[in-house]
Amino acid sequence: MTQPVMQLKEVQKTIKGKPIIKGLDFDIYPGEVFGFLGPNGAGKTTTIRMMVGLMKLTSGDIYIKGNSIIKDYKQAIRHVGGIVENPEMYPFMSGWKNLIHYSRMIPGIPNERIKEVVQLVGLENRVNDKVGKYSLGMRQRLGIAQALLHNPSILILDEPTNGLDPAGIREIRSYIRRMAAEENVAVIVSSHILSEMEMMCDRIGIIKNGELITIQSVQEALKQTEQREVSMEANPQQLATEIVTELVGDDISQSGEMIHFVASRAQIPDIIKHLVNGGVDLYSVDVKRSTLEDAFMDVIGGDSIE
Ligand SMILES: Nc1ncnc2c1ncn2[C@@H]1O[C@H](COP(=O)(O)OP(=O)(O)OP(=O)(O)O)[C@@H](O)[C@H]1O
């Protein structure tokens, strides 16, 4: 069986006497996209800060390619690439110059590798433009390219789709999948949005109050999750159709003032949010409920994750 690239063993964190992380125990495998899902304040960022070496563990250990982050910090951390806070980029320099500048801090990065990571995140046509002219999505991709420069075995991204529009979210999603497949990198992404995780991840770990509730294979979970038929009276209808297409694909029909599509239960709040934020007026939303319970809602005992 494949060796895990990262292992969390009874990881605990207490801050100012308060237990924040209460014993996390799980493995991450090469080439998988692992979603770390939980409501605000669940402990995702705290865990990620420990994984990338920005915060000490109170007890337990994290092994990266078999190296303890406590005993062999340097050996362990050299296999990790991460974006936890916004990566530092100089807006007055091109994307390429930013990468060159950053690569000088890590010995032994050839220019070939810089070209490779630029291609991997699809920035080859814009890499000579100043970063100040980049969209948020492009800056995210440049940040990912930077984090990949030293050939890490595991890439950790805290809320990588935060603040992006639907097109940007789709792009990041496809580049993340591509990285995992082409570089055999394990990617850990955190989010509090279930629908996003479903589309991006192979497995999802749900964390609540500093404890891991479950780890689910997305394929397995989706098999159990019933799709819902949604009908909306939305104005302007064309704009609504475009926004929904971005989120659920192009299987949408229109009749009179209505649009009709199929989505998972978990996607529905996100779709409504995007429509309203995108300037669409909703006059009615009709969701045909299934008789089956949503697999994820089962798992977390009926509490909402968002
Ligand atoms: N330095 C700190 N001092 C005190 N409490 C902290 C500190 N850092 C985190 N916490 C608390 O730990 C808990 C977990 O926070 P964390 O940021 O890890 O959650 P999260 O799952 O990443 O949430 P979000 O999605 O809002 O970022 C929260 O209750 C937070 O208030």
The ligand as a Gaussian input file, in Angstrom:
#p B3LYP/6-31G(d) Opt

LIG

0 1
 N       -4.099000      33.060000      19.086000
 C       -5.295000      32.669000      19.551000
 N       -5.714000      33.011000      20.781000
 C       -6.913000      32.600000      21.258000
 N       -7.765000      31.835000      20.561000
 C       -7.419000      31.458000      19.339000
 C       -6.161000      31.845000      18.750000
 N       -6.095000      31.305000      17.513000
 C       -7.254000      30.630000      17.328000
 N       -8.050000      30.722000      18.411000
 C       -9.385000      30.112000      18.571000
 O       -9.298000      28.783000      18.119000
 C      -10.497000      28.390000      17.447000
 C      -10.153000      27.839000      16.088000
 O       -9.712000      28.895000      15.231000
 P       -9.253000      28.652000      13.732000
 O       -8.860000      29.970000      13.162000
 O       -8.264000      27.568000      13.688000
 O      -10.610000      28.154000      13.074000
 P      -10.956000      27.957000      11.544000
 O      -11.622000      26.635000      11.444000
 O       -9.772000      28.178000      10.701000
 O      -12.016000      29.058000      11.284000
 P      -12.147000      30.135000      10.092000
 O      -12.820000      29.410000       8.986000
 O      -13.018000      31.164000      10.723000
 O      -10.774000      30.618000       9.774000
 C      -11.400000      29.606000      17.435000
 O      -12.331000      29.473000      18.467000
 C      -10.443000      30.754000      17.698000
 O      -11.117000      31.777000      18.385000

